[in-house]
Amino acid sequence: MQPDPELEEFATRLFGLARAGETDLLRAYVEAGVPVDLANDKGDTLLMLAAYHGHAATVRALAELGADPGRPNDRGQTPLAGAVFKKEPEVVRALLEAGADPYAGTPSAADTARMFGNDEYLKWFQNRPKT
């Protein structure tokens, strides 16, 4: 089956909205039927892209709409580990509030925080049970 170029263009636009933190527009698309856990060819979801690019409000909105805050991409990376790597405390908090597991993924958010000596994040993770 041949890929639909219009559909690919639309999906690319959606991923761009997530990267840019266009919360209201993304919310409208998801409420209109776009899968909240839509992923690109690398397994990065809308939430992953919003988290990695530092958009806490977008992360919160997508989580409220049912996005999985712990869904890893194809390389085993989670949105939380990406936010820790990028040093985005508001996004880290938003993901923790949404139920993200700091011990999931490869490397996990906790491993990433240890790697970069981010004791603040490690303190935040201490109160989270290891799953």
A tleap script that builds the chain and sets N, CA, C and O, in Angstrom:
source leaprc.protein.ff14SB
mol = sequence {
  NMET GLN PRO ASP PRO GLU LEU GLU GLU PHE
  ALA THR ARG LEU PHE GLY LEU ALA ARG ALA
  GLY GLU THR ASP LEU LEU ARG ALA TYR VAL
  GLU ALA GLY VAL PRO VAL ASP LEU ALA ASN
  ASP LYS GLY ASP THR LEU LEU MET LEU ALA
  ALA TYR HIE GLY HIE ALA ALA THR VAL ARG
  ALA LEU ALA GLU LEU GLY ALA ASP PRO GLY
  ARG PRO ASN ASP ARG GLY GLN THR PRO LEU
  ALA GLY ALA VAL PHE LYS LYS GLU PRO GLU
  VAL VAL ARG ALA LEU LEU GLU ALA GLY ALA
  ASP PRO TYR ALA GLY THR PRO SER ALA ALA
  ASP THR ALA ARG MET PHE GLY ASN ASP GLU
  TYR LEU LYS TRP PHE GLN ASN ARG PRO LYS
  CTHR
}
set mol.1.N position { 0.830 -1.179 0.000 }
set mol.1.CA position { 0.000 0.000 0.000 }
set mol.1.C position { 0.880 1.250 0.000 }
set mol.1.O position { 1.826 1.351 0.781 }
set mol.2.N position { 0.572 2.171 -0.854 }
set mol.2.CA position { 1.342 3.405 -1.026 }
set mol.2.C position { 0.953 4.425 0.049 }
set mol.2.O position { -0.234 4.620 0.310 }
set mol.3.N position { 1.952 5.087 0.685 }
set mol.3.CA position { 1.620 6.109 1.682 }
set mol.3.C position { 0.875 7.282 1.036 }
set mol.3.O position { 1.129 7.640 -0.114 }
set mol.4.N position { -0.029 7.856 1.785 }
set mol.4.CA position { -0.805 9.001 1.323 }
set mol.4.C position { -0.015 10.278 1.621 }
set mol.4.O position { 0.175 10.614 2.790 }
set mol.5.N position { 0.452 10.998 0.592 }
set mol.5.CA position { 1.277 12.196 0.822 }
set mol.5.C position { 0.548 13.280 1.623 }
set mol.5.O position { 1.170 13.989 2.414 }
set mol.6.N position { -0.753 13.407 1.423 }
set mol.6.CA position { -1.501 14.417 2.183 }
set mol.6.C position { -1.565 14.051 3.663 }
set mol.6.O position { -1.461 14.916 4.532 }
set mol.7.N position { -1.737 12.764 3.938 }
set mol.7.CA position { -1.777 12.311 5.322 }
set mol.7.C position { -0.409 12.489 5.981 }
set mol.7.O position { -0.322 12.910 7.134 }
set mol.8.N position { 0.646 12.170 5.252 }
set mol.8.CA position { 2.000 12.356 5.785 }
set mol.8.C position { 2.274 13.829 6.072 }
set mol.8.O position { 2.878 14.162 7.091 }
set mol.9.N position { 1.835 14.700 5.186 }
set mol.9.CA position { 2.022 16.143 5.384 }
set mol.9.C position { 1.260 16.613 6.621 }
set mol.9.O position { 1.776 17.409 7.406 }
set mol.10.N position { 0.036 16.122 6.794 }
set mol.10.CA position { -0.777 16.481 7.952 }
set mol.10.C position { -0.099 16.013 9.243 }
set mol.10.O position { -0.010 16.776 10.204 }
set mol.11.N position { 0.373 14.779 9.270 }
set mol.11.CA position { 1.051 14.249 10.454 }
set mol.11.C position { 2.307 15.062 10.758 }
set mol.11.O position { 2.581 15.368 11.918 }
set mol.12.N position { 3.064 15.411 9.732 }
set mol.12.CA position { 4.269 16.223 9.912 }
set mol.12.C position { 3.910 17.563 10.546 }
set mol.12.O position { 4.625 18.063 11.414 }
set mol.13.N position { 2.793 18.135 10.099 }
set mol.13.CA position { 2.327 19.399 10.662 }
set mol.13.C position { 1.973 19.231 12.143 }
set mol.13.O position { 2.286 20.097 12.960 }
set mol.14.N position { 1.327 18.125 12.484 }
set mol.14.CA position { 0.964 17.871 13.878 }
set mol.14.C position { 2.210 17.752 14.760 }
set mol.14.O position { 2.252 18.301 15.861 }
set mol.15.N position { 3.209 17.043 14.274 }
set mol.15.CA position { 4.451 16.911 15.045 }
set mol.15.C position { 5.127 18.274 15.207 }
set mol.15.O position { 5.725 18.553 16.247 }
set mol.16.N position { 5.033 19.104 14.198 }
set mol.16.CA position { 5.564 20.471 14.289 }
set mol.16.C position { 4.832 21.289 15.340 }
set mol.16.O position { 5.450 22.079 16.053 }
set mol.17.N position { 3.522 21.107 15.441 }
set mol.17.CA position { 2.741 21.804 16.466 }
set mol.17.C position { 3.195 21.380 17.860 }
set mol.17.O position { 3.292 22.210 18.763 }
set mol.18.N position { 3.471 20.091 18.033 }
set mol.18.CA position { 3.945 19.598 19.329 }
set mol.18.C position { 5.308 20.197 19.660 }
set mol.18.O position { 5.541 20.621 20.792 }
set mol.19.N position { 6.205 20.235 18.685 }
set mol.19.CA position { 7.539 20.816 18.907 }
set mol.19.C position { 7.455 22.303 19.260 }
set mol.19.O position { 8.254 22.814 20.044 }
set mol.20.N position { 6.476 22.984 18.670 }
set mol.20.CA position { 6.336 24.426 18.868 }
set mol.20.C position { 5.489 24.773 20.090 }
set mol.20.O position { 5.402 25.943 20.462 }
set mol.21.N position { 4.867 23.783 20.715 }
set mol.21.CA position { 4.049 24.050 21.886 }
set mol.21.C position { 2.722 24.719 21.564 }
set mol.21.O position { 2.219 25.524 22.347 }
set mol.22.N position { 2.165 24.389 20.428 }
set mol.22.CA position { 0.868 24.949 20.012 }
set mol.22.C position { -0.263 24.165 20.686 }
set mol.22.O position { -0.968 23.379 20.052 }
set mol.23.N position { -0.409 24.403 21.976 }
set mol.23.CA position { -1.311 23.614 22.811 }
set mol.23.C position { -2.752 23.630 22.322 }
set mol.23.O position { -3.352 22.571 22.137 }
set mol.24.N position { -3.315 24.815 22.110 }
set mol.24.CA position { -4.736 24.909 21.761 }
set mol.24.C position { -5.049 24.219 20.443 }
set mol.24.O position { -6.066 23.536 20.320 }
set mol.25.N position { -4.183 24.396 19.469 }
set mol.25.CA position { -4.402 23.775 18.165 }
set mol.25.C position { -4.280 22.250 18.253 }
set mol.25.O position { -5.084 21.522 17.670 }
set mol.26.N position { -3.274 21.778 18.981 }
set mol.26.CA position { -3.119 20.328 19.163 }
set mol.26.C position { -4.324 19.748 19.900 }
set mol.26.O position { -4.839 18.693 19.529 }
set mol.27.N position { -4.767 20.442 20.943 }
set mol.27.CA position { -5.935 19.982 21.690 }
set mol.27.C position { -7.133 19.841 20.750 }
set mol.27.O position { -7.852 18.843 20.795 }
set mol.28.N position { -7.338 20.836 19.910 }
set mol.28.CA position { -8.475 20.809 18.979 }
set mol.28.C position { -8.378 19.619 18.032 }
set mol.28.O position { -9.379 18.949 17.774 }
set mol.29.N position { -7.195 19.353 17.519 }
set mol.29.CA position { -7.032 18.211 16.612 }
set mol.29.C position { -7.297 16.890 17.326 }
set mol.29.O position { -7.962 16.012 16.776 }
set mol.30.N position { -6.783 16.744 18.544 }
set mol.30.CA position { -7.004 15.501 19.291 }
set mol.30.C position { -8.485 15.345 19.631 }
set mol.30.O position { -9.046 14.255 19.513 }
set mol.31.N position { -9.107 16.433 20.048 }
set mol.31.CA position { -10.537 16.367 20.362 }
set mol.31.C position { -11.373 16.055 19.120 }
set mol.31.O position { -12.480 15.526 19.221 }
set mol.32.N position { -10.826 16.391 17.944 }
set mol.32.CA position { -11.527 16.105 16.684 }
set mol.32.C position { -11.248 14.696 16.164 }
set mol.32.O position { -11.833 14.279 15.165 }
set mol.33.N position { -10.359 13.960 16.833 }
set mol.33.CA position { -10.150 12.577 16.437 }
set mol.33.C position { -8.731 12.143 16.143 }
set mol.33.O position { -8.505 10.959 15.892 }
set mol.34.N position { -7.760 13.051 16.161 }
set mol.34.CA position { -6.363 12.640 15.971 }
set mol.34.C position { -5.961 11.794 17.187 }
set mol.34.O position { -6.223 12.195 18.321 }
set mol.35.N position { -5.334 10.641 16.973 }
set mol.35.CA position { -4.910 9.813 18.109 }
set mol.35.C position { -3.947 10.580 19.020 }
set mol.35.O position { -2.944 11.123 18.555 }
set mol.36.N position { -4.255 10.620 20.304 }
set mol.36.CA position { -3.446 11.392 21.240 }
set mol.36.C position { -2.027 10.832 21.346 }
set mol.36.O position { -1.098 11.573 21.665 }
set mol.37.N position { -1.849 9.544 21.086 }
set mol.37.CA position { -0.521 8.937 21.130 }
set mol.37.C position { 0.064 8.720 19.729 }
set mol.37.O position { 0.862 7.808 19.511 }
set mol.38.N position { -0.346 9.572 18.788 }
set mol.38.CA position { 0.220 9.519 17.442 }
set mol.38.C position { 1.741 9.583 17.530 }
set mol.38.O position { 2.292 10.416 18.250 }
set mol.39.N position { 2.419 8.702 16.796 }
set mol.39.CA position { 3.885 8.648 16.843 }
set mol.39.C position { 4.454 8.749 15.438 }
set mol.39.O position { 3.828 8.332 14.463 }
set mol.40.N position { 5.653 9.312 15.354 }
set mol.40.CA position { 6.333 9.428 14.067 }
set mol.40.C position { 7.127 8.150 13.769 }
set mol.40.O position { 7.014 7.159 14.490 }
set mol.41.N position { 7.916 8.183 12.720 }
set mol.41.CA position { 8.658 6.996 12.280 }
set mol.41.C position { 9.744 6.565 13.261 }
set mol.41.O position { 10.322 5.490 13.100 }
set mol.42.N position { 10.034 7.383 14.277 }
set mol.42.CA position { 11.018 7.025 15.304 }
set mol.42.C position { 10.340 6.617 16.604 }
set mol.42.O position { 11.001 6.315 17.598 }
set mol.43.N position { 9.009 6.614 16.582 }
set mol.43.CA position { 8.261 6.269 17.778 }
set mol.43.C position { 8.052 7.432 18.728 }
set mol.43.O position { 7.539 7.241 19.831 }
set mol.44.N position { 8.439 8.636 18.325 }
set mol.44.CA position { 8.241 9.812 19.172 }
set mol.44.C position { 6.782 10.258 19.077 }
set mol.44.O position { 6.279 10.535 17.988 }
set mol.45.N position { 6.110 10.325 20.224 }
set mol.45.CA position { 4.717 10.765 20.263 }
set mol.45.C position { 4.653 12.289 20.313 }
set mol.45.O position { 5.665 12.971 20.475 }
set mol.46.N position { 3.441 12.795 20.169 }
set mol.46.CA position { 3.230 14.235 20.306 }
set mol.46.C position { 3.715 14.701 21.675 }
set mol.46.O position { 4.364 15.740 21.790 }
set mol.47.N position { 3.394 13.920 22.718 }
set mol.47.CA position { 3.821 14.271 24.069 }
set mol.47.C position { 5.340 14.251 24.193 }
set mol.47.O position { 5.916 15.138 24.823 }
set mol.48.N position { 5.988 13.268 23.610 }
set mol.48.CA position { 7.455 13.185 23.648 }
set mol.48.C position { 8.066 14.443 23.027 }
set mol.48.O position { 8.987 15.033 23.591 }
set mol.49.N position { 7.557 14.844 21.880 }
set mol.49.CA position { 8.117 16.005 21.191 }
set mol.49.C position { 7.866 17.288 21.976 }
set mol.49.O position { 8.745 18.146 22.065 }
set mol.50.N position { 6.669 17.422 22.545 }
set mol.50.CA position { 6.375 18.595 23.364 }
set mol.50.C position { 7.286 18.632 24.592 }
set mol.50.O position { 7.793 19.691 24.959 }
set mol.51.N position { 7.490 17.483 25.221 }
set mol.51.CA position { 8.337 17.408 26.411 }
set mol.51.C position { 9.786 17.766 26.069 }
set mol.51.O position { 10.411 18.567 26.763 }
set mol.52.N position { 10.304 17.179 25.019 }
set mol.52.CA position { 11.698 17.382 24.644 }
set mol.52.C position { 11.974 18.844 24.286 }
set mol.52.O position { 13.085 19.341 24.466 }
set mol.53.N position { 10.951 19.516 23.780 }
set mol.53.CA position { 11.125 20.913 23.369 }
set mol.53.C position { 10.667 21.905 24.437 }
set mol.53.O position { 10.579 23.105 24.179 }
set mol.54.N position { 10.372 21.396 25.642 }
set mol.54.CA position { 10.168 22.269 26.787 }
set mol.54.C position { 8.802 22.910 26.930 }
set mol.54.O position { 8.697 24.001 27.490 }
set mol.55.N position { 7.758 22.269 26.444 }
set mol.55.CA position { 6.423 22.859 26.484 }
set mol.55.C position { 5.545 22.169 27.529 }
set mol.55.O position { 4.787 21.252 27.214 }
set mol.56.N position { 5.661 22.622 28.768 }
set mol.56.CA position { 4.941 22.001 29.879 }
set mol.56.C position { 3.430 22.090 29.702 }
set mol.56.O position { 2.721 21.130 30.004 }
set mol.57.N position { 2.928 23.211 29.223 }
set mol.57.CA position { 1.478 23.351 29.049 }
set mol.57.C position { 0.953 22.346 28.024 }
set mol.57.O position { -0.126 21.779 28.198 }
set mol.58.N position { 1.706 22.136 26.977 }
set mol.58.CA position { 1.306 21.174 25.948 }
set mol.58.C position { 1.358 19.754 26.508 }
set mol.58.O position { 0.478 18.938 26.230 }
set mol.59.N position { 2.382 19.467 27.289 }
set mol.59.CA position { 2.497 18.157 27.931 }
set mol.59.C position { 1.284 17.917 28.828 }
set mol.59.O position { 0.679 16.846 28.789 }
set mol.60.N position { 0.934 18.912 29.631 }
set mol.60.CA position { -0.217 18.769 30.531 }
set mol.60.C position { -1.511 18.535 29.744 }
set mol.60.O position { -2.314 17.669 30.092 }
set mol.61.N position { -1.696 19.310 28.695 }
set mol.61.CA position { -2.917 19.181 27.888 }
set mol.61.C position { -3.009 17.802 27.257 }
set mol.61.O position { -4.065 17.172 27.295 }
set mol.62.N position { -1.921 17.332 26.680 }
set mol.62.CA position { -1.939 16.011 26.045 }
set mol.62.C position { -2.177 14.911 27.078 }
set mol.62.O position { -2.901 13.951 26.813 }
set mol.63.N position { -1.568 15.053 28.255 }
set mol.63.CA position { -1.789 14.061 29.315 }
set mol.63.C position { -3.252 14.075 29.752 }
set mol.63.O position { -3.842 13.018 29.980 }
set mol.64.N position { -3.839 15.265 29.870 }
set mol.64.CA position { -5.254 15.367 30.233 }
set mol.64.C position { -6.145 14.688 29.192 }
set mol.64.O position { -7.207 14.155 29.516 }
set mol.65.N position { -5.695 14.716 27.943 }
set mol.65.CA position { -6.467 14.102 26.859 }
set mol.65.C position { -6.209 12.603 26.746 }
set mol.65.O position { -6.790 11.934 25.891 }
set mol.66.N position { -5.333 12.072 27.613 }
set mol.66.CA position { -5.107 10.629 27.649 }
set mol.66.C position { -3.797 10.145 27.084 }
set mol.66.O position { -3.594 8.937 26.958 }
set mol.67.N position { -2.890 11.056 26.736 }
set mol.67.CA position { -1.582 10.624 26.225 }
set mol.67.C position { -0.838 9.844 27.306 }
set mol.67.O position { -0.934 10.164 28.490 }
set mol.68.N position { -0.114 8.845 26.898 }
set mol.68.CA position { 0.657 8.001 27.815 }
set mol.68.C position { 1.962 8.713 28.158 }
set mol.68.O position { 2.827 8.838 27.291 }
set mol.69.N position { 2.135 9.192 29.416 }
set mol.69.CA position { 3.347 9.942 29.765 }
set mol.69.C position { 4.592 9.072 29.851 }
set mol.69.O position { 5.704 9.593 29.937 }
set mol.70.N position { 4.424 7.773 29.830 }
set mol.70.CA position { 5.576 6.889 29.949 }
set mol.70.C position { 5.913 6.125 28.686 }
set mol.70.O position { 6.796 5.267 28.695 }
set mol.71.N position { 5.222 6.426 27.601 }
set mol.71.CA position { 5.440 5.655 26.373 }
set mol.71.C position { 6.833 5.956 25.795 }
set mol.71.O position { 7.142 7.099 25.460 }
set mol.72.N position { 7.655 4.922 25.688 }
set mol.72.CA position { 9.006 5.134 25.126 }
set mol.72.C position { 8.963 5.196 23.606 }
set mol.72.O position { 8.036 4.699 22.968 }
set mol.73.N position { 9.991 5.820 23.046 }
set mol.73.CA position { 10.132 5.809 21.586 }
set mol.73.C position { 10.826 4.509 21.174 }
set mol.73.O position { 11.035 3.622 22.001 }
set mol.74.N position { 11.174 4.403 19.916 }
set mol.74.CA position { 11.765 3.162 19.397 }
set mol.74.C position { 13.145 2.865 19.983 }
set mol.74.O position { 13.633 1.739 19.882 }
set mol.75.N position { 13.772 3.867 20.593 }
set mol.75.CA position { 15.092 3.648 21.210 }
set mol.75.C position { 14.990 3.442 22.717 }
set mol.75.O position { 16.006 3.389 23.410 }
set mol.76.N position { 13.757 3.327 23.228 }
set mol.76.CA position { 13.558 3.080 24.647 }
set mol.76.C position { 13.592 4.328 25.512 }
set mol.76.O position { 13.586 4.229 26.739 }
set mol.77.N position { 13.626 5.489 24.898 }
set mol.77.CA position { 13.678 6.744 25.643 }
set mol.77.C position { 12.264 7.196 25.995 }
set mol.77.O position { 11.353 7.102 25.172 }
set mol.78.N position { 12.084 7.683 27.215 }
set mol.78.CA position { 10.784 8.174 27.651 }
set mol.78.C position { 10.749 9.705 27.598 }
set mol.78.O position { 11.795 10.354 27.591 }
set mol.79.N position { 9.546 10.275 27.561 }
set mol.79.CA position { 9.442 11.732 27.610 }
set mol.79.C position { 10.120 12.319 28.847 }
set mol.79.O position { 10.749 13.374 28.766 }
set mol.80.N position { 9.995 11.644 29.991 }
set mol.80.CA position { 10.598 12.146 31.221 }
set mol.80.C position { 12.119 12.175 31.129 }
set mol.80.O position { 12.744 13.146 31.555 }
set mol.81.N position { 12.712 11.136 30.585 }
set mol.81.CA position { 14.175 11.129 30.424 }
set mol.81.C position { 14.610 12.254 29.486 }
set mol.81.O position { 15.639 12.889 29.716 }
set mol.82.N position { 13.835 12.504 28.432 }
set mol.82.CA position { 14.145 13.594 27.516 }
set mol.82.C position { 14.074 14.942 28.198 }
set mol.82.O position { 14.926 15.800 27.970 }
set mol.83.N position { 13.057 15.142 29.043 }
set mol.83.CA position { 12.911 16.412 29.756 }
set mol.83.C position { 14.043 16.605 30.766 }
set mol.83.O position { 14.521 17.723 30.958 }
set mol.84.N position { 14.472 15.516 31.412 }
set mol.84.CA position { 15.604 15.599 32.343 }
set mol.84.C position { 16.870 15.966 31.570 }
set mol.84.O position { 17.630 16.837 31.992 }
set mol.85.N position { 17.089 15.304 30.447 }
set mol.85.CA position { 18.263 15.569 29.615 }
set mol.85.C position { 18.307 17.030 29.174 }
set mol.85.O position { 19.365 17.658 29.176 }
set mol.86.N position { 17.143 17.563 28.797 }
set mol.86.CA position { 17.067 18.943 28.311 }
set mol.86.C position { 16.986 19.973 29.445 }
set mol.86.O position { 16.932 21.176 29.193 }
set mol.87.N position { 16.976 19.492 30.695 }
set mol.87.CA position { 16.912 20.365 31.872 }
set mol.87.C position { 15.675 21.269 31.827 }
set mol.87.O position { 15.773 22.496 31.860 }
set mol.88.N position { 14.522 20.624 31.752 }
set mol.88.CA position { 13.227 21.317 31.675 }
set mol.88.C position { 12.407 21.001 32.932 }
set mol.88.O position { 11.552 20.115 32.895 }
set mol.89.N position { 12.651 21.708 34.043 }
set mol.89.CA position { 11.983 21.361 35.294 }
set mol.89.C position { 10.454 21.424 35.238 }
set mol.89.O position { 9.794 20.578 35.841 }
set mol.90.N position { 9.881 22.388 34.541 }
set mol.90.CA position { 8.421 22.459 34.459 }
set mol.90.C position { 7.853 21.241 33.742 }
set mol.90.O position { 6.799 20.726 34.115 }
set mol.91.N position { 8.551 20.787 32.719 }
set mol.91.CA position { 8.100 19.607 31.975 }
set mol.91.C position { 8.269 18.360 32.838 }
set mol.91.O position { 7.405 17.484 32.844 }
set mol.92.N position { 9.374 18.281 33.560 }
set mol.92.CA position { 9.594 17.138 34.459 }
set mol.92.C position { 8.443 17.055 35.459 }
set mol.92.O position { 7.881 15.982 35.676 }
set mol.93.N position { 8.098 18.178 36.060 }
set mol.93.CA position { 6.993 18.196 37.030 }
set mol.93.C position { 5.672 17.784 36.374 }
set mol.93.O position { 4.908 17.005 36.943 }
set mol.94.N position { 5.410 18.309 35.179 }
set mol.94.CA position { 4.161 17.982 34.473 }
set mol.94.C position { 4.078 16.484 34.201 }
set mol.94.O position { 3.016 15.881 34.356 }
set mol.95.N position { 5.189 15.886 33.798 }
set mol.95.CA position { 5.197 14.449 33.504 }
set mol.95.C position { 5.040 13.616 34.771 }
set mol.95.O position { 4.337 12.606 34.771 }
set mol.96.N position { 5.690 14.038 35.847 }
set mol.96.CA position { 5.529 13.328 37.112 }
set mol.96.C position { 4.079 13.407 37.582 }
set mol.96.O position { 3.515 12.414 38.043 }
set mol.97.N position { 3.476 14.599 37.464 }
set mol.97.CA position { 2.070 14.771 37.847 }
set mol.97.C position { 1.154 13.875 37.000 }
set mol.97.O position { 0.107 13.429 37.469 }
set mol.98.N position { 1.556 13.622 35.765 }
set mol.98.CA position { 0.756 12.787 34.866 }
set mol.98.C position { 0.997 11.291 35.099 }
set mol.98.O position { 0.343 10.444 34.490 }
set mol.99.N position { 1.944 10.982 35.986 }
set mol.99.CA position { 2.180 9.584 36.321 }
set mol.99.C position { 3.381 8.932 35.659 }
set mol.99.O position { 3.516 7.709 35.702 }
set mol.100.N position { 4.258 9.719 35.046 }
set mol.100.CA position { 5.452 9.146 34.410 }
set mol.100.C position { 6.345 8.481 35.448 }
set mol.100.O position { 6.505 8.982 36.561 }
set mol.101.N position { 6.915 7.360 35.071 }
set mol.101.CA position { 7.782 6.576 35.944 }
set mol.101.C position { 9.236 6.988 35.713 }
set mol.101.O position { 9.762 6.784 34.619 }
set mol.102.N position { 9.897 7.563 36.724 }
set mol.102.CA position { 11.282 8.009 36.539 }
set mol.102.C position { 12.287 6.860 36.389 }
set mol.102.O position { 13.456 7.091 36.080 }
set mol.103.N position { 11.830 5.625 36.610 }
set mol.103.CA position { 12.737 4.478 36.527 }
set mol.103.C position { 12.524 3.652 35.257 }
set mol.103.O position { 13.180 2.628 35.063 }
set mol.104.N position { 11.609 4.097 34.396 }
set mol.104.CA position { 11.337 3.376 33.147 }
set mol.104.C position { 12.223 3.910 32.028 }
set mol.104.O position { 12.701 5.044 32.082 }
set mol.105.N position { 12.433 3.085 31.024 }
set mol.105.CA position { 13.171 3.507 29.833 }
set mol.105.C position { 14.656 3.247 29.922 }
set mol.105.O position { 15.188 2.856 30.961 }
set mol.106.N position { 15.310 3.478 28.790 }
set mol.106.CA position { 16.746 3.237 28.679 }
set mol.106.C position { 17.412 4.401 27.964 }
set mol.106.O position { 17.209 4.558 26.761 }
set mol.107.N position { 18.184 5.209 28.637 }
set mol.107.CA position { 18.322 5.224 30.089 }
set mol.107.C position { 17.078 5.828 30.725 }
set mol.107.O position { 16.354 6.584 30.078 }
set mol.108.N position { 16.831 5.503 31.970 }
set mol.108.CA position { 15.671 6.055 32.669 }
set mol.108.C position { 15.926 7.529 33.001 }
set mol.108.O position { 17.049 8.020 32.885 }
set mol.109.N position { 14.877 8.214 33.410 }
set mol.109.CA position { 15.030 9.608 33.830 }
set mol.109.C position { 15.953 9.684 35.050 }
set mol.109.O position { 16.767 10.601 35.160 }
set mol.110.N position { 15.825 8.724 35.959 }
set mol.110.CA position { 16.690 8.703 37.143 }
set mol.110.C position { 18.149 8.489 36.732 }
set mol.110.O position { 19.043 9.155 37.254 }
set mol.111.N position { 18.389 7.569 35.806 }
set mol.111.CA position { 19.754 7.340 35.320 }
set mol.111.C position { 20.309 8.601 34.653 }
set mol.111.O position { 21.476 8.951 34.833 }
set mol.112.N position { 19.460 9.271 33.885 }
set mol.112.CA position { 19.878 10.490 33.188 }
set mol.112.C position { 20.208 11.576 34.203 }
set mol.112.O position { 21.210 12.274 34.050 }
set mol.113.N position { 19.385 11.731 35.234 }
set mol.113.CA position { 19.654 12.727 36.273 }
set mol.113.C position { 20.972 12.422 36.985 }
set mol.113.O position { 21.757 13.330 37.260 }
set mol.114.N position { 21.213 11.144 37.282 }
set mol.114.CA position { 22.485 10.757 37.926 }
set mol.114.C position { 23.665 11.060 37.006 }
set mol.114.O position { 24.696 11.567 37.450 }
set mol.115.N position { 23.503 10.743 35.717 }
set mol.115.CA position { 24.576 10.967 34.739 }
set mol.115.C position { 25.016 12.426 34.715 }
set mol.115.O position { 26.202 12.731 34.590 }
set mol.116.N position { 24.030 13.329 34.839 }
set mol.116.CA position { 24.322 14.755 34.736 }
set mol.116.C position { 24.388 15.437 36.101 }
set mol.116.O position { 24.451 16.663 36.182 }
set mol.117.N position { 24.373 14.641 37.172 }
set mol.117.CA position { 24.512 15.191 38.517 }
set mol.117.C position { 23.370 16.109 38.920 }
set mol.117.O position { 23.576 17.074 39.657 }
set mol.118.N position { 22.166 15.815 38.441 }
set mol.118.CA position { 21.032 16.658 38.766 }
set mol.118.C position { 20.330 16.115 40.014 }
set mol.118.O position { 19.371 15.347 39.932 }
set mol.119.N position { 20.846 16.545 41.176 }
set mol.119.CA position { 20.325 16.055 42.449 }
set mol.119.C position { 18.894 16.507 42.709 }
set mol.119.O position { 18.138 15.806 43.381 }
set mol.120.N position { 18.512 17.676 42.182 }
set mol.120.CA position { 17.145 18.170 42.391 }
set mol.120.C position { 16.129 17.176 41.818 }
set mol.120.O position { 15.161 16.811 42.486 }
set mol.121.N position { 16.359 16.748 40.583 }
set mol.121.CA position { 15.444 15.782 39.976 }
set mol.121.C position { 15.458 14.471 40.751 }
set mol.121.O position { 14.409 13.857 40.948 }
set mol.122.N position { 16.622 14.042 41.188 }
set mol.122.CA position { 16.701 12.791 41.941 }
set mol.122.C position { 15.881 12.873 43.226 }
set mol.122.O position { 15.256 11.891 43.625 }
set mol.123.N position { 15.878 14.035 43.873 }
set mol.123.CA position { 15.045 14.220 45.065 }
set mol.123.C position { 13.569 14.103 44.704 }
set mol.123.O position { 12.795 13.496 45.443 }
set mol.124.N position { 13.179 14.680 43.575 }
set mol.124.CA position { 11.784 14.586 43.134 }
set mol.124.C position { 11.401 13.125 42.898 }
set mol.124.O position { 10.270 12.723 43.171 }
set mol.125.N position { 12.335 12.343 42.395 }
set mol.125.CA position { 12.045 10.949 42.051 }
set mol.125.C position { 12.002 10.044 43.276 }
set mol.125.O position { 11.379 8.983 43.235 }
set mol.126.N position { 12.653 10.444 44.363 }
set mol.126.CA position { 12.726 9.599 45.554 }
set mol.126.C position { 11.358 9.170 46.074 }
set mol.126.O position { 11.205 8.063 46.590 }
set mol.127.N position { 10.399 10.018 45.944 }
set mol.127.CA position { 9.068 9.722 46.478 }
set mol.127.C position { 8.232 8.858 45.522 }
set mol.127.O position { 7.082 8.529 45.817 }
set mol.128.N position { 8.806 8.504 44.406 }
set mol.128.CA position { 8.090 7.684 43.419 }
set mol.128.C position { 8.477 6.225 43.593 }
set mol.128.O position { 9.662 5.907 43.693 }
set mol.129.N position { 7.505 5.344 43.632 }
set mol.129.CA position { 7.850 3.917 43.757 }
set mol.129.C position { 8.482 3.401 42.463 }
set mol.129.O position { 8.096 3.797 41.363 }
set mol.130.N position { 9.455 2.517 42.620 }
set mol.130.CA position { 10.047 1.863 41.452 }
set mol.130.C position { 9.090 0.778 40.989 }
set mol.130.O position { 8.604 -0.033 41.778 }
set mol.131.N position { 8.830 0.789 39.664 }
set mol.131.CA position { 7.906 -0.221 39.126 }
set mol.131.C position { 8.643 -1.281 38.365 }
set mol.131.O position { 8.025 -2.209 37.844 }
savepdb mol mol.pdb
quit
